[in-house]
């Protein structure tokens, strides 16, 4: 399809975009979808199956975003669709305890090393918000420490030097957040343990918790240096602060027990989501029994949700997790990730680019590495990335529409699919 440097949606997508702009702020219900980070107009999807998404004009794309992580088996896997169809016949919501809540709790506590009790919520943002409230309630302290570039949802206390859509739009902080609340959040560079030590020395007894993505995936993708996570945990223990892992992205994706299984760290609290919903809205948070028992109705920390433990979401998540265990999906994803990484490293050899991967998560940075934190990531050539993104889109490959977002593989991305995709991406990168 001819183009200048920007993908041109077809007539149906263009019509939907015009209608959306008139009725929805910015035309989208989540900012990164607006293509502000790459230019042009977004397209609208009407169908997704396996590794393929289909737009409103009937074009197919190989999808490397996977609805931002949940589609670990690919889109609409038969095991999930069948389970949801059957469950829906019994009702879509109860607002009363249901057996699936118990089964999901048992599954999460079995898979995640640090979780002894868990509560279901409806989004990753809600899970993080609840972890923060619980940490403040347990410790009777107000301050929170987060790391630059780690995005924890649109929680008021944590939209400070965030990643993801806030970074893509050039707005690391948000209007509408009282300065007094923002002042309770301290930010430090990721992978800088000395900076964190300074923060604790200066006010450690006021810090309720340190929260981080163990593998930050909202400013691209960078990994913790050896010993960094252990150092964070040691400081939390020394000063009586809680350690919160935001595993909304990494949980049940990097391994059955998430990043904490991979790195051998047991946080005090964990925020979860994505994969355990099988593509439906979901979130969860959990941790040690003595901490979780502070929640109402047992304790004084209030948290509630009408749709929490929704039977359709839990049915989808349980079906997906069962299938992942049946096929040893995490080992398969590691093998596919290695294949993709080898191909991408060949494609960028000799270029000022860096490819970073862990498991089935990846990012191609348009700058030389190493990339260890937000400051490194922000030196990327976002103009070059935008050109690359649109060339890939025009040739049927959908990547995350921002330099500062991770990509995702699924078990549906067979070696043959990856080889075909790598040929296309390599051809595009020859001219980069």
N, C-alpha and C positions, 0 to 999 in steps of 0.2 A: 504494500500500500504506500503510495507516495506521501511524503511529509516534509516539513522543513526540519524542525528539531523537536516537534511536539506532537504527541499522539492526538489524532482527531477522532473523537467518538462519533459513532454513526448517528443517523437521524433519531432513532428512538432514545438513545442515551442523551443526545443533545436536548431533545424535548423534555425528558425527565429532569435534566439539570436546570433548565429554565424554570420549570414548575417548582422545583425544590428551592431554588434561590428566592422565590417569592414567598415561600411558606415556612422554610426551615432556616434558622440562623446560619449563614454561610453555605447553605445548601446541604449540610451534612449533620449527622448526629454524633460525630466524633471528629475532632479537628483534622487529624492527619489524613483523613479520607478526601479532603478538599484539594489535594495535590499542590498545596502551597509550597511544599519543599522542592517540587520538581517542575512546577509550571504546567499550564494547560488545564484542561477540564477532565474531571474523573469520568469513568464509564460506570454503568449500572449493571449489576449481575442479576441474572434471573434463575441460574441453575448452577449447581456445583456437584461433581461426582468424581471420586477418586482424586487424581492429581489435576483435574481439569475444572476450570470455571468457564461459564458461558455468559456473554454479555447480552444486553437487551436487543442487540442487532444480530445475534446469532453467531458471533465470533467466539472461538474457543482459545483459551490460554492455558499454558502450563503454569500452575500456581505454586509459588515458593513463599507464600505468606500464611496459608492455612488458617484463615480467620484469626491471625495473630497468635497462633499456638495451639488452640484446642484440637485441630484436625490431625491428630497424631497418626490415625489410621487412614488419612485421606478424608475427603468429603463424603458424607452420606454413606458410610459403610453399612452393608446389609445387616450386620448384627445389631447396630444401633438403631437403624430405621425400623427394623422389625420389632425390636423391644419397645420402642416409643409408640409405635402404632398400636401394639397390644395394650400397653399401659394406658393410653389415652381413652380406650374404651371403658376404663374403670373410673375416669374422672381426671381432670387436668390440674386440680388444686383442691386441697382439703382444709388447710388451716388447723388441722388436728394431727397429732402424731401418727405417722405411718411406718410400716415395717421397713421400708427402704432407707429411712433415716438411720435405723439401727445397723442395717447391713453396710451402708456407706461408712458409718463411724467405725465399724469393725474393720473394714477394708483399709481405711486411712491409718488407723492405729497399728495395723499389722505391717503396712508398707513403710511408714515414715518413722525413722528411728526415735525421734524426740517426742512424738505425740502420744500422750496417754489418754487425753480426752479431747474431743473436737466438737465445734459447733458449726453448723451450716449457715451460710448467708447467701446473698444473691449476686455478688460481684467481688472482684479483687479489691476494689476501692473500699467496699464495706468491710472486707476481712482485715485490711490494714488499719482502717479507722478503729475497728474494735480492738485490735492488738494494742494500739496506742492508748486507748482509753483504759484498757485492762492494766497495762504497765504502769500508768500513772496512778490508778487506783491501788494497786498492790504496793507500790513503793512510796506512795504519798509524796512524790516529786513531780515537778512540772516540765522540766526540760527534756528535749529529745535531740539526739544527734543523728544526722543523716549524711550521706555521701553525695558529693556533687555528681550530677548526671544520673543518679538512681531515681527512677520514677516509681511512685507508690500509689498511683491513682490520684484523683483530684481531691485529696484530703486537704483541708485548709492548712493544717500544721505542716504539711509536707510538700506543698507547691512552692518550694524554695530551692532555687538552683536545681530544678528537676530536668529530666530528659524527656524523651518521647515527643508528643505533639507540642508541648510547651517550648522545647528546644528548637524544633523544626520551624515553628512560627516566630522564633526570635523573642519569645516572651518567657524567660525562665521563671518569672514570678507572675502571679495573677492579681488583677484588680479584684476588690471585694474581700480581701483577706485582711482583717485588722492587724495593724502593725504590732500591737501588743501580743497577738497570738504568734505572728511570724518570729518575733524576738525570742520566743521560747524554743525555737529550732536552731540548732547550731550545725553548720555544714563544714565538712572537711573533704579534701581530695581523696578519692578512692585510691587504695594501695599505698597510702601515706600513713604508716603507723605512728611515726614520730609526731605528726600533726594531731593525731587522736590522743596520744599521750599528753601533749600540751593541754588539750581541751580538758582532759580528766584532772590533770594537776591543778588547773585553775578553778574548776568548779564541779569536780566529780560527784560530790555529795548532793548536787541538785539535779543530776541526770537520772531520769527514770529509765530510759532505754536507748540503745543504739539500734537503728534499723538499717538494713542494707539488702540489696539484691546480691546474693553471693556471687552471681555472675551477672553483672549489669548488662541488660539487653534493651535498654531504652535510650542509649546514646551510641547505637551500633551494637558492638559486642566486644567486651574486653574481659580478661580473666584475672582472678586474684593472684598476686605473686605468692610464691611458696612462703608459708608462715604468716601471711597477712591475716587470714581468717582466724587462725589460732591466736594471733596477737590481739585481735579485737575481742575475742571471747575472754582472754585472760584479763584484759583491762576491765571488762564488764564485771567479772567475778571479783576483782580486787576492790572495786568501788561500789559494789552492790547494785549495779544497773542490770536491767534485763537485756538480753540479746534477741532481737527479732529478725528472722530471715523472711524476706519477701520472696516466696517461691511460687508466685502466681505464674511466672513464665517457666521457671526451671522445674517446678514440682511435677513429678510423674512423667517428665519428659527426658531429663538427663539420665534418670534411673528410676526404678520403682519408688525409691525414697528420695528422689530429687537430688539437688546439689549437696545437701547435707550428708547423703550417703556417699556421693562421689568424693567429697573432701574430708569425710570423717569428723564432722563438727555437729554437735547437738545444741542447737539454739534453745532458748527458753520458750519462745513462742514462734509459730510459723503461720504466715498467711499463704493461702492456697487458692487455686481456681483453675480456669482453662480446661485442662484435660479431664478433670473429674465431672465435667458437665456434658461431655460428648458433643459440644457445639451449642448447648443450651445455656442460658445465663446461670451462673453458679459462682459461689465462693465458699471458703471455709477457713477457719483458723483453729489452731490447737496448740497444745503444749503439755507441760507437766500438770499432773492432777491437782497439786496444791495451788497452782496458779489459776487453772480453769475453774476451780470451785469458788473463786471470787465472783463469778458471774451470777446474776439473778437467774433463777429464783433462789439459789443457794446463798449468794453473797450480795454485796452492796453495789457492784458494778453493773449498771443496766445496759442491756442489749436485747433487741427484739427484731422480728421481721415477719410480716404476714405470710410471705411466699417462701420463707426459708425452709429448706428441705422439700422443695417442690417435687412431686412424684415423677414428673416427666424428666426433669433435669437429672435426678438421681438415677432413674432407670437408664438414661443415655450414658451417664458417666460409668455406672457399674458395668454395663455391657461393653463399653470401650476398654475398661481396665481388665476385665476378664479376657477379652480377646488379646490384649497386649501380653498378658501372662501366658496365654495358651500358645502363642506363636513366638514367644521370646522376643517380643518386638523391640526391646531396648538394644539387644545385641544386633538385630537386623539394622536398626537405625544407625548404630555406630559404624557398621560396615558400609552403609550407604553414605554416611557422612565422610568417611575416609576416602571413598571413591570420588565424591564431589570435591573434596578438598584437594586431592591430588590433581584433578583436572583443572581446577581454578588456579592453583599455584603454577601449573605449566602455562596457563593462559596469560598470567600477569608477570611472568619471568622477565626481568630487566626493565619493568615499568615502575613508576612511582605509585605503587598501590600495595595494599596489605590485605591479605585474606585471613580472617580469624574464625575459628570454629571450635565448638565443644559439642560432642554428641550430634544431635540433629539441628543445632542452632548455628547460624553463621552470619558474617558480615563482610562485605567487600568495601574497604575504605579507599578512597581516592587520595592517598598520601602514604608515604613510607612509614614503616613502624620503627620501633615498637609502639603500640598504643595501649596505654595502661590506665588512662583516666579520661575525664571529660575534656580537660585542656588539650590533650593529645588528639582526641576525636574531632574537636572543633577546628583543627588545622586542616581538615579535609577540604578538597576542592569540590564544593557542592555543585558548582556549575557543570563540571565534568561529569559528576554523578548523574545529574538531571538529564544530560544528553544521553548517557549510557542507559538510563532507565527507559527513556522514550524509544530509543532504538530497539531495546529488548521487547518492549511492549508491542511495537509495530511488527515484530517478528514472532509474536505469540508467546512471550514469556512475561509473566507478571511477577515483579519483585516489589518489595516494600517501597512505597513512594516517598522515601526520605533516606538520606544518607545516615540518619541517626536512628534507624530501626533495624532489628535483627530479621533474618530470614529463617524459614523453618522447612525442614524436610518431613515427609511422612512415609509410612511403610508402603504407600501406594506409588511412591517415586521409585520404580524399578530401576535396576542398572541400565536397562535400555533407554528408559525415559531420561535418566541423568546423562547418559552419553549423548543423546540427541540434543539435550539442552546445553551441554558443555560445548558441543560443536558450534551452536549458534552464538553463545556468549563469547567463545574464543574468537570467532570471526568478527564480532563487534569490537572486541578489545584490541584487535590488530590495528585498528585505526585510532585507538585512544592515545 
